[in-house]
Amino acid sequence: MSSKPGRESYWRRNLQMTAILLLIWFLVTFVVSFYARELAGIVILGFPLGFYMGAQGAPIVYVLIIWWYARYMNKLDSEYGVRETDAEP
């Protein structure tokens, strides 16, 4: 990927995916916890939904965000011919 339009397209797609995943992270981290009292009325496996999202739901979403980003970037790297180079000592 040596052309300037190719680099710009690559980074634009990378930044778009990063923005989407950060929005999901923000929603799971702050919005769900902000409404935890309202979510307490919903019970899943004997636990209030607000507690469940904080204790198990959010960490699962975080792992899924990391997995999705790594998968997406590997696909994007292959599409644009970007490869990692070994750093020399």
Jmol script that loads the backbone (N, CA, C; Angstrom):
load data "model"
ATOM      1  N   MET A   1       0.851  -1.162   0.000  1.00  0.00           N
ATOM      2  CA  MET A   1       0.000   0.000   0.000  1.00  0.00           C
ATOM      3  C   MET A   1       0.904   1.235   0.000  1.00  0.00           C
ATOM      4  N   SER A   2       1.269   1.650  -1.168  1.00  0.00           N
ATOM      5  CA  SER A   2       2.167   2.791  -1.254  1.00  0.00           C
ATOM      6  C   SER A   2       1.473   4.055  -1.745  1.00  0.00           C
ATOM      7  N   SER A   3       0.261   3.937  -2.275  1.00  0.00           N
ATOM      8  CA  SER A   3      -0.421   5.126  -2.791  1.00  0.00           C
ATOM      9  C   SER A   3      -1.106   5.886  -1.666  1.00  0.00           C
ATOM     10  N   LYS A   4      -1.147   7.189  -1.810  1.00  0.00           N
ATOM     11  CA  LYS A   4      -1.764   8.032  -0.796  1.00  0.00           C
ATOM     12  C   LYS A   4      -3.266   7.766  -0.666  1.00  0.00           C
ATOM     13  N   PRO A   5      -4.021   7.615  -1.788  1.00  0.00           N
ATOM     14  CA  PRO A   5      -5.453   7.300  -1.628  1.00  0.00           C
ATOM     15  C   PRO A   5      -5.682   5.972  -0.900  1.00  0.00           C
ATOM     16  N   GLY A   6      -4.812   4.998  -1.134  1.00  0.00           N
ATOM     17  CA  GLY A   6      -4.936   3.715  -0.437  1.00  0.00           C
ATOM     18  C   GLY A   6      -4.728   3.861   1.057  1.00  0.00           C
ATOM     19  N   ARG A   7      -3.719   4.635   1.437  1.00  0.00           N
ATOM     20  CA  ARG A   7      -3.452   4.867   2.866  1.00  0.00           C
ATOM     21  C   ARG A   7      -4.607   5.615   3.520  1.00  0.00           C
ATOM     22  N   GLU A   8      -5.129   6.620   2.817  1.00  0.00           N
ATOM     23  CA  GLU A   8      -6.231   7.396   3.388  1.00  0.00           C
ATOM     24  C   GLU A   8      -7.487   6.542   3.555  1.00  0.00           C
ATOM     25  N   SER A   9      -7.762   5.698   2.580  1.00  0.00           N
ATOM     26  CA  SER A   9      -8.921   4.807   2.675  1.00  0.00           C
ATOM     27  C   SER A   9      -8.746   3.813   3.816  1.00  0.00           C
ATOM     28  N   TYR A  10      -7.546   3.267   3.944  1.00  0.00           N
ATOM     29  CA  TYR A  10      -7.239   2.314   5.012  1.00  0.00           C
ATOM     30  C   TYR A  10      -7.475   2.958   6.381  1.00  0.00           C
ATOM     31  N   TRP A  11      -6.922   4.154   6.588  1.00  0.00           N
ATOM     32  CA  TRP A  11      -7.057   4.814   7.882  1.00  0.00           C
ATOM     33  C   TRP A  11      -8.473   5.288   8.136  1.00  0.00           C
ATOM     34  N   ARG A  12      -9.181   5.708   7.085  1.00  0.00           N
ATOM     35  CA  ARG A  12     -10.578   6.124   7.264  1.00  0.00           C
ATOM     36  C   ARG A  12     -11.414   4.943   7.751  1.00  0.00           C
ATOM     37  N   ARG A  13     -11.235   3.780   7.130  1.00  0.00           N
ATOM     38  CA  ARG A  13     -11.988   2.591   7.556  1.00  0.00           C
ATOM     39  C   ARG A  13     -11.585   2.159   8.954  1.00  0.00           C
ATOM     40  N   ASN A  14     -10.290   2.264   9.268  1.00  0.00           N
ATOM     41  CA  ASN A  14      -9.804   1.911  10.599  1.00  0.00           C
ATOM     42  C   ASN A  14     -10.435   2.840  11.644  1.00  0.00           C
ATOM     43  N   LEU A  15     -10.438   4.137  11.373  1.00  0.00           N
ATOM     44  CA  LEU A  15     -10.997   5.092  12.326  1.00  0.00           C
ATOM     45  C   LEU A  15     -12.507   4.938  12.461  1.00  0.00           C
ATOM     46  N   GLN A  16     -13.200   4.610  11.390  1.00  0.00           N
ATOM     47  CA  GLN A  16     -14.643   4.383  11.474  1.00  0.00           C
ATOM     48  C   GLN A  16     -14.954   3.199  12.384  1.00  0.00           C
ATOM     49  N   MET A  17     -14.218   2.097  12.202  1.00  0.00           N
ATOM     50  CA  MET A  17     -14.447   0.924  13.053  1.00  0.00           C
ATOM     51  C   MET A  17     -14.089   1.245  14.496  1.00  0.00           C
ATOM     52  N   THR A  18     -13.006   1.968  14.716  1.00  0.00           N
ATOM     53  CA  THR A  18     -12.612   2.342  16.068  1.00  0.00           C
ATOM     54  C   THR A  18     -13.696   3.195  16.722  1.00  0.00           C
ATOM     55  N   ALA A  19     -14.261   4.143  15.982  1.00  0.00           N
ATOM     56  CA  ALA A  19     -15.324   5.002  16.527  1.00  0.00           C
ATOM     57  C   ALA A  19     -16.558   4.183  16.885  1.00  0.00           C
ATOM     58  N   ILE A  20     -16.937   3.241  16.036  1.00  0.00           N
ATOM     59  CA  ILE A  20     -18.106   2.400  16.314  1.00  0.00           C
ATOM     60  C   ILE A  20     -17.884   1.570  17.572  1.00  0.00           C
ATOM     61  N   LEU A  21     -16.704   0.965  17.676  1.00  0.00           N
ATOM     62  CA  LEU A  21     -16.418   0.122  18.841  1.00  0.00           C
ATOM     63  C   LEU A  21     -16.302   0.953  20.118  1.00  0.00           C
ATOM     64  N   LEU A  22     -15.763   2.167  20.013  1.00  0.00           N
ATOM     65  CA  LEU A  22     -15.710   3.039  21.187  1.00  0.00           C
ATOM     66  C   LEU A  22     -17.103   3.475  21.619  1.00  0.00           C
ATOM     67  N   LEU A  23     -17.992   3.674  20.669  1.00  0.00           N
ATOM     68  CA  LEU A  23     -19.373   4.002  21.003  1.00  0.00           C
ATOM     69  C   LEU A  23     -20.039   2.843  21.753  1.00  0.00           C
ATOM     70  N   ILE A  24     -19.818   1.626  21.281  1.00  0.00           N
ATOM     71  CA  ILE A  24     -20.360   0.446  21.977  1.00  0.00           C
ATOM     72  C   ILE A  24     -19.773   0.359  23.381  1.00  0.00           C
ATOM     73  N   TRP A  25     -18.456   0.576  23.498  1.00  0.00           N
ATOM     74  CA  TRP A  25     -17.802   0.548  24.808  1.00  0.00           C
ATOM     75  C   TRP A  25     -18.430   1.593  25.739  1.00  0.00           C
ATOM     76  N   PHE A  26     -18.633   2.806  25.230  1.00  0.00           N
ATOM     77  CA  PHE A  26     -19.217   3.878  26.029  1.00  0.00           C
ATOM     78  C   PHE A  26     -20.624   3.519  26.495  1.00  0.00           C
ATOM     79  N   LEU A  27     -21.430   2.994  25.587  1.00  0.00           N
ATOM     80  CA  LEU A  27     -22.801   2.619  25.938  1.00  0.00           C
ATOM     81  C   LEU A  27     -22.820   1.556  27.024  1.00  0.00           C
ATOM     82  N   VAL A  28     -21.984   0.534  26.874  1.00  0.00           N
ATOM     83  CA  VAL A  28     -21.956  -0.557  27.846  1.00  0.00           C
ATOM     84  C   VAL A  28     -21.397  -0.081  29.181  1.00  0.00           C
ATOM     85  N   THR A  29     -20.388   0.767  29.150  1.00  0.00           N
ATOM     86  CA  THR A  29     -19.725   1.187  30.382  1.00  0.00           C
ATOM     87  C   THR A  29     -20.514   2.246  31.145  1.00  0.00           C
ATOM     88  N   PHE A  30     -20.963   3.276  30.454  1.00  0.00           N
ATOM     89  CA  PHE A  30     -21.550   4.410  31.150  1.00  0.00           C
ATOM     90  C   PHE A  30     -23.070   4.453  31.092  1.00  0.00           C
ATOM     91  N   VAL A  31     -23.650   4.196  29.949  1.00  0.00           N
ATOM     92  CA  VAL A  31     -25.106   4.318  29.816  1.00  0.00           C
ATOM     93  C   VAL A  31     -25.817   3.229  30.606  1.00  0.00           C
ATOM     94  N   VAL A  32     -25.370   1.994  30.480  1.00  0.00           N
ATOM     95  CA  VAL A  32     -26.015   0.898  31.215  1.00  0.00           C
ATOM     96  C   VAL A  32     -25.862   1.110  32.715  1.00  0.00           C
ATOM     97  N   SER A  33     -24.673   1.534  33.162  1.00  0.00           N
ATOM     98  CA  SER A  33     -24.495   1.753  34.603  1.00  0.00           C
ATOM     99  C   SER A  33     -25.295   2.961  35.085  1.00  0.00           C
ATOM    100  N   PHE A  34     -25.510   3.952  34.232  1.00  0.00           N
ATOM    101  CA  PHE A  34     -26.319   5.111  34.609  1.00  0.00           C
ATOM    102  C   PHE A  34     -27.767   4.702  34.875  1.00  0.00           C
ATOM    103  N   TYR A  35     -28.253   3.744  34.103  1.00  0.00           N
ATOM    104  CA  TYR A  35     -29.631   3.275  34.257  1.00  0.00           C
ATOM    105  C   TYR A  35     -29.713   1.990  35.092  1.00  0.00           C
ATOM    106  N   ALA A  36     -28.727   1.724  35.904  1.00  0.00           N
ATOM    107  CA  ALA A  36     -28.698   0.485  36.682  1.00  0.00           C
ATOM    108  C   ALA A  36     -29.906   0.368  37.617  1.00  0.00           C
ATOM    109  N   ARG A  37     -30.331   1.458  38.216  1.00  0.00           N
ATOM    110  CA  ARG A  37     -31.481   1.391  39.126  1.00  0.00           C
ATOM    111  C   ARG A  37     -32.754   1.010  38.381  1.00  0.00           C
ATOM    112  N   GLU A  38     -32.918   1.557  37.184  1.00  0.00           N
ATOM    113  CA  GLU A  38     -34.101   1.220  36.391  1.00  0.00           C
ATOM    114  C   GLU A  38     -34.035  -0.230  35.916  1.00  0.00           C
ATOM    115  N   LEU A  39     -32.818  -0.713  35.644  1.00  0.00           N
ATOM    116  CA  LEU A  39     -32.643  -2.083  35.174  1.00  0.00           C
ATOM    117  C   LEU A  39     -32.757  -3.104  36.301  1.00  0.00           C
ATOM    118  N   ALA A  40     -32.753  -2.639  37.552  1.00  0.00           N
ATOM    119  CA  ALA A  40     -32.822  -3.552  38.685  1.00  0.00           C
ATOM    120  C   ALA A  40     -34.146  -4.301  38.724  1.00  0.00           C
ATOM    121  N   GLY A  41     -35.159  -3.757  38.094  1.00  0.00           N
ATOM    122  CA  GLY A  41     -36.455  -4.419  38.073  1.00  0.00           C
ATOM    123  C   GLY A  41     -36.478  -5.661  37.192  1.00  0.00           C
ATOM    124  N   ILE A  42     -35.532  -5.748  36.265  1.00  0.00           N
ATOM    125  CA  ILE A  42     -35.443  -6.911  35.381  1.00  0.00           C
ATOM    126  C   ILE A  42     -34.474  -7.902  36.017  1.00  0.00           C
ATOM    127  N   VAL A  43     -34.927  -9.131  36.224  1.00  0.00           N
ATOM    128  CA  VAL A  43     -34.105 -10.135  36.913  1.00  0.00           C
ATOM    129  C   VAL A  43     -33.704 -11.232  35.928  1.00  0.00           C
ATOM    130  N   ILE A  44     -32.405 -11.538  35.907  1.00  0.00           N
ATOM    131  CA  ILE A  44     -31.866 -12.620  35.074  1.00  0.00           C
ATOM    132  C   ILE A  44     -31.120 -13.584  35.993  1.00  0.00           C
ATOM    133  N   LEU A  45     -31.539 -14.823  36.002  1.00  0.00           N
ATOM    134  CA  LEU A  45     -30.923 -15.864  36.840  1.00  0.00           C
ATOM    135  C   LEU A  45     -30.834 -15.441  38.304  1.00  0.00           C
ATOM    136  N   GLY A  46     -31.835 -14.721  38.774  1.00  0.00           N
ATOM    137  CA  GLY A  46     -31.877 -14.315  40.177  1.00  0.00           C
ATOM    138  C   GLY A  46     -31.110 -13.041  40.491  1.00  0.00           C
ATOM    139  N   PHE A  47     -30.478 -12.427  39.503  1.00  0.00           N
ATOM    140  CA  PHE A  47     -29.721 -11.197  39.725  1.00  0.00           C
ATOM    141  C   PHE A  47     -30.367 -10.053  38.948  1.00  0.00           C
ATOM    142  N   PRO A  48     -30.350  -8.851  39.522  1.00  0.00           N
ATOM    143  CA  PRO A  48     -30.865  -7.694  38.783  1.00  0.00           C
ATOM    144  C   PRO A  48     -30.024  -7.454  37.526  1.00  0.00           C
ATOM    145  N   LEU A  49     -30.659  -7.008  36.450  1.00  0.00           N
ATOM    146  CA  LEU A  49     -29.953  -6.820  35.183  1.00  0.00           C
ATOM    147  C   LEU A  49     -28.801  -5.830  35.306  1.00  0.00           C
ATOM    148  N   GLY A  50     -28.964  -4.773  36.091  1.00  0.00           N
ATOM    149  CA  GLY A  50     -27.874  -3.808  36.286  1.00  0.00           C
ATOM    150  C   GLY A  50     -26.647  -4.469  36.884  1.00  0.00           C
ATOM    151  N   PHE A  51     -26.832  -5.319  37.891  1.00  0.00           N
ATOM    152  CA  PHE A  51     -25.725  -6.041  38.499  1.00  0.00           C
ATOM    153  C   PHE A  51     -25.110  -7.019  37.498  1.00  0.00           C
ATOM    154  N   TYR A  52     -25.974  -7.730  36.783  1.00  0.00           N
ATOM    155  CA  TYR A  52     -25.503  -8.715  35.809  1.00  0.00           C
ATOM    156  C   TYR A  52     -24.649  -8.047  34.734  1.00  0.00           C
ATOM    157  N   MET A  53     -25.092  -6.907  34.216  1.00  0.00           N
ATOM    158  CA  MET A  53     -24.331  -6.217  33.173  1.00  0.00           C
ATOM    159  C   MET A  53     -22.978  -5.745  33.700  1.00  0.00           C
ATOM    160  N   GLY A  54     -22.937  -5.293  34.941  1.00  0.00           N
ATOM    161  CA  GLY A  54     -21.672  -4.841  35.511  1.00  0.00           C
ATOM    162  C   GLY A  54     -20.736  -5.988  35.821  1.00  0.00           C
ATOM    163  N   ALA A  55     -21.271  -7.076  36.311  1.00  0.00           N
ATOM    164  CA  ALA A  55     -20.437  -8.191  36.757  1.00  0.00           C
ATOM    165  C   ALA A  55     -20.033  -9.125  35.629  1.00  0.00           C
ATOM    166  N   GLN A  56     -20.927  -9.374  34.679  1.00  0.00           N
ATOM    167  CA  GLN A  56     -20.614 -10.343  33.636  1.00  0.00           C
ATOM    168  C   GLN A  56     -20.844  -9.813  32.233  1.00  0.00           C
ATOM    169  N   GLY A  57     -21.874  -9.029  32.046  1.00  0.00           N
ATOM    170  CA  GLY A  57     -22.206  -8.572  30.701  1.00  0.00           C
ATOM    171  C   GLY A  57     -21.156  -7.655  30.101  1.00  0.00           C
ATOM    172  N   ALA A  58     -20.724  -6.666  30.867  1.00  0.00           N
ATOM    173  CA  ALA A  58     -19.747  -5.714  30.346  1.00  0.00           C
ATOM    174  C   ALA A  58     -18.411  -6.381  30.011  1.00  0.00           C
ATOM    175  N   PRO A  59     -17.827  -7.200  30.887  1.00  0.00           N
ATOM    176  CA  PRO A  59     -16.560  -7.853  30.513  1.00  0.00           C
ATOM    177  C   PRO A  59     -16.698  -8.745  29.273  1.00  0.00           C
ATOM    178  N   ILE A  60     -17.842  -9.386  29.109  1.00  0.00           N
ATOM    179  CA  ILE A  60     -18.039 -10.205  27.906  1.00  0.00           C
ATOM    180  C   ILE A  60     -18.062  -9.309  26.670  1.00  0.00           C
ATOM    181  N   VAL A  61     -18.744  -8.173  26.764  1.00  0.00           N
ATOM    182  CA  VAL A  61     -18.788  -7.236  25.637  1.00  0.00           C
ATOM    183  C   VAL A  61     -17.391  -6.706  25.330  1.00  0.00           C
ATOM    184  N   TYR A  62     -16.585  -6.426  26.355  1.00  0.00           N
ATOM    185  CA  TYR A  62     -15.222  -5.928  26.137  1.00  0.00           C
ATOM    186  C   TYR A  62     -14.380  -6.951  25.377  1.00  0.00           C
ATOM    187  N   VAL A  63     -14.481  -8.207  25.768  1.00  0.00           N
ATOM    188  CA  VAL A  63     -13.731  -9.259  25.067  1.00  0.00           C
ATOM    189  C   VAL A  63     -14.212  -9.373  23.620  1.00  0.00           C
ATOM    190  N   LEU A  64     -15.513  -9.276  23.402  1.00  0.00           N
ATOM    191  CA  LEU A  64     -16.048  -9.326  22.036  1.00  0.00           C
ATOM    192  C   LEU A  64     -15.583  -8.137  21.203  1.00  0.00           C
ATOM    193  N   ILE A  65     -15.454  -6.962  21.801  1.00  0.00           N
ATOM    194  CA  ILE A  65     -14.944  -5.787  21.081  1.00  0.00           C
ATOM    195  C   ILE A  65     -13.503  -6.032  20.650  1.00  0.00           C
ATOM    196  N   ILE A  66     -12.678  -6.560  21.541  1.00  0.00           N
ATOM    197  CA  ILE A  66     -11.284  -6.841  21.203  1.00  0.00           C
ATOM    198  C   ILE A  66     -11.204  -7.878  20.100  1.00  0.00           C
ATOM    199  N   TRP A  67     -11.987  -8.949  20.222  1.00  0.00           N
ATOM    200  CA  TRP A  67     -11.988 -10.006  19.202  1.00  0.00           C
ATOM    201  C   TRP A  67     -12.411  -9.446  17.847  1.00  0.00           C
ATOM    202  N   TRP A  68     -13.490  -8.652  17.823  1.00  0.00           N
ATOM    203  CA  TRP A  68     -13.995  -8.106  16.562  1.00  0.00           C
ATOM    204  C   TRP A  68     -12.970  -7.175  15.918  1.00  0.00           C
ATOM    205  N   TYR A  69     -12.333  -6.311  16.720  1.00  0.00           N
ATOM    206  CA  TYR A  69     -11.357  -5.374  16.174  1.00  0.00           C
ATOM    207  C   TYR A  69     -10.157  -6.118  15.581  1.00  0.00           C
ATOM    208  N   ALA A  70      -9.659  -7.117  16.274  1.00  0.00           N
ATOM    209  CA  ALA A  70      -8.527  -7.894  15.756  1.00  0.00           C
ATOM    210  C   ALA A  70      -8.903  -8.598  14.457  1.00  0.00           C
ATOM    211  N   ARG A  71     -10.085  -9.178  14.423  1.00  0.00           N
ATOM    212  CA  ARG A  71     -10.560  -9.861  13.209  1.00  0.00           C
ATOM    213  C   ARG A  71     -10.723  -8.878  12.057  1.00  0.00           C
ATOM    214  N   TYR A  72     -11.337  -7.743  12.338  1.00  0.00           N
ATOM    215  CA  TYR A  72     -11.559  -6.723  11.312  1.00  0.00           C
ATOM    216  C   TYR A  72     -10.229  -6.190  10.766  1.00  0.00           C
ATOM    217  N   MET A  73      -9.295  -5.908  11.663  1.00  0.00           N
ATOM    218  CA  MET A  73      -8.014  -5.348  11.220  1.00  0.00           C
ATOM    219  C   MET A  73      -7.198  -6.370  10.425  1.00  0.00           C
ATOM    220  N   ASN A  74      -7.261  -7.639  10.791  1.00  0.00           N
ATOM    221  CA  ASN A  74      -6.579  -8.655   9.985  1.00  0.00           C
ATOM    222  C   ASN A  74      -7.147  -8.691   8.574  1.00  0.00           C
ATOM    223  N   LYS A  75      -8.472  -8.616   8.462  1.00  0.00           N
ATOM    224  CA  LYS A  75      -9.129  -8.595   7.155  1.00  0.00           C
ATOM    225  C   LYS A  75      -8.749  -7.336   6.382  1.00  0.00           C
ATOM    226  N   LEU A  76      -8.760  -6.193   7.050  1.00  0.00           N
ATOM    227  CA  LEU A  76      -8.412  -4.925   6.405  1.00  0.00           C
ATOM    228  C   LEU A  76      -6.950  -4.918   5.967  1.00  0.00           C
ATOM    229  N   ASP A  77      -6.067  -5.431   6.811  1.00  0.00           N
ATOM    230  CA  ASP A  77      -4.647  -5.526   6.443  1.00  0.00           C
ATOM    231  C   ASP A  77      -4.451  -6.381   5.201  1.00  0.00           C
ATOM    232  N   SER A  78      -5.146  -7.511   5.123  1.00  0.00           N
ATOM    233  CA  SER A  78      -5.015  -8.378   3.943  1.00  0.00           C
ATOM    234  C   SER A  78      -5.562  -7.678   2.699  1.00  0.00           C
ATOM    235  N   GLU A  79      -6.679  -6.981   2.865  1.00  0.00           N
ATOM    236  CA  GLU A  79      -7.306  -6.297   1.733  1.00  0.00           C
ATOM    237  C   GLU A  79      -6.401  -5.215   1.152  1.00  0.00           C
ATOM    238  N   TYR A  80      -5.682  -4.492   2.015  1.00  0.00           N
ATOM    239  CA  TYR A  80      -4.830  -3.398   1.566  1.00  0.00           C
ATOM    240  C   TYR A  80      -3.362  -3.809   1.430  1.00  0.00           C
ATOM    241  N   GLY A  81      -3.049  -5.052   1.696  1.00  0.00           N
ATOM    242  CA  GLY A  81      -1.675  -5.519   1.549  1.00  0.00           C
ATOM    243  C   GLY A  81      -0.729  -4.989   2.604  1.00  0.00           C
ATOM    244  N   VAL A  82      -1.255  -4.699   3.764  1.00  0.00           N
ATOM    245  CA  VAL A  82      -0.432  -4.215   4.871  1.00  0.00           C
ATOM    246  C   VAL A  82       0.021  -5.428   5.668  1.00  0.00           C
ATOM    247  N   ARG A  83       1.287  -5.449   6.015  1.00  0.00           N
ATOM    248  CA  ARG A  83       1.773  -6.547   6.846  1.00  0.00           C
ATOM    249  C   ARG A  83       2.698  -6.000   7.896  1.00  0.00           C
ATOM    250  N   GLU A  84       2.759  -6.713   8.985  1.00  0.00           N
ATOM    251  CA  GLU A  84       3.633  -6.305  10.077  1.00  0.00           C
ATOM    252  C   GLU A  84       5.050  -6.702   9.730  1.00  0.00           C
ATOM    253  N   THR A  85       5.987  -5.863  10.120  1.00  0.00           N
ATOM    254  CA  THR A  85       7.403  -6.177   9.894  1.00  0.00           C
ATOM    255  C   THR A  85       8.048  -6.436  11.245  1.00  0.00           C
ATOM    256  N   ASP A  86       9.022  -7.312  11.243  1.00  0.00           N
ATOM    257  CA  ASP A  86       9.751  -7.594  12.481  1.00  0.00           C
ATOM    258  C   ASP A  86      10.651  -6.414  12.800  1.00  0.00           C
ATOM    259  N   ALA A  87      10.611  -5.998  14.035  1.00  0.00           N
ATOM    260  CA  ALA A  87      11.476  -4.896  14.471  1.00  0.00           C
ATOM    261  C   ALA A  87      12.889  -5.425  14.638  1.00  0.00           C
ATOM    262  N   GLU A  88      13.835  -4.646  14.190  1.00  0.00           N
ATOM    263  CA  GLU A  88      15.229  -5.074  14.338  1.00  0.00           C
ATOM    264  C   GLU A  88      15.759  -4.595  15.679  1.00  0.00           C
ATOM    265  N   PRO A  89      16.608  -5.407  16.280  1.00  0.00           N
ATOM    266  CA  PRO A  89      17.134  -5.032  17.614  1.00  0.00           C
ATOM    267  C   PRO A  89      18.031  -3.835  17.579  1.00  0.00           C
TER     268      PRO A  89
END
end "model"
wireframe off; spacefill off
backbone 0.3
color backbone group
